[in-house]
């Protein structure tokens, strides 16, 4: 369940990054769906929100909430590393 | 607005710099303490597979009945290896008996024979008690530094102009830009953790730092502590000896009372007396708060005398904050998240310290740097690269020091500080890239060959895997991964495009050259 929640958060941060002008060129090639910027942001936020109940339903609200924060950090970090790696290859 | 931001930037760099080295040490040793039980088990290779807490408790009682039947009280903490027991010796004990008041006991009631070591507890204690200094001074000093950390985090958030625009930004190989990006990335991405760990760290010692609320409302310290951790009313010793009840049925009964909880502490007051009492407190596993209720049984009849439910309100909030900080409730996955977040915090402090130098070096352009620059440059190498090196030496000392050595546990610690002193000395004599590279390289190499050296011992990765001891296998693996990261760091310093000598040495050279010309 933690993996699913992480995946959800990763998709969320990825979508938010794609919606940013600075990163869109680096990431757009890897994006499965191409949406209008605003829609991309909505998808991102929705995905981040969705990652919460997934982990809370599994771990309980207390430990689940704490884990959720950690998962957000890890997912955002993964997107950051991905972007940074792609940019340095260019 | 911009002048406010500038003032915060100034506050950020100075609050971070002045205590930065201490914070680095606190963060790093605190972070590894999330695995302190595993570190302790790894450092005691003589001790076998984990045992159940009931068996460990019964073994401990067996030991205490033989060793300290006349003690005022016994405290039994069952753990992975056995049970850690403490007792308060009787008033009329000899000096020697007063000092020998703790032991590590196995399920058979015999002393667990393992090498004398402080284990992972050392890192844990060091991160708030330091070492070689009085504990209370250390706690005040660490509290001051934590407060500075809190100031640095908040002023850092205000200073950071583009938290959202730069959220995913890390530009590599761009000098100061990269340092700033990296510092921001580890700070922003794990910001909830940094705020939580700093704040709850301060809360842990709130009764030390801010005792006034307690002093104003309670007449004695005893009354205050009783309100904080309520339990059955105390009984004095009756001086009438009495047969102690068998503990096994009581442990089983406590298990029925609280089915989903494990034993954390069994305390026996006035053992062997008619007024003896057995107090069972559950462990923290699975519960965030570290403040728990307790079950009190009569030591002679075995009847439940008092059931104290988990505290609510202020005490439970206080307990939850301490629990949130120490992460002992956390299952393994969350423990890893804690560990990685802690590493992010360590990198945040370390990169902040390095950035101070990188920023000023860019402005120097070869001119002679001031004394402040030179001190910071040296301390940076000595702490950021020196401490991980020293901690690695601590692990090696655990394997290399002879088992029969007197005060062995102390010598392990001395070895660590000696290694740290050598690293600091090296950084004073020769600051800059060479020492960074050398220390990172040594740390990496030592970490990687440690599991290889261990292949003959009980904690060998192969033996652990064979006996199904996954945790110790992962421990060996983690050493190799960490070592590889340090080697990568050494390589990074080596490939760094800057000239091989540090700015201060460059300037010294330049000054020397100009002297010659004159």
Interface residues (C-beta under 8 A of the other chain):
Chain A: X2 X13 X16 X17 X20 X22 X23 X62 X63 X66 X67 X69 X70 X71 X72 X73 X74 X76 X77 X79 X80 X81 X83 X84 X87 X88
Chain B: X165 X167 X168 X169 X170 X171 X172 X173 X185 X189 X190 X192 X193 X288 X324 X329 X330 X331 X333 X334 X337 X338 X340 X341 X344
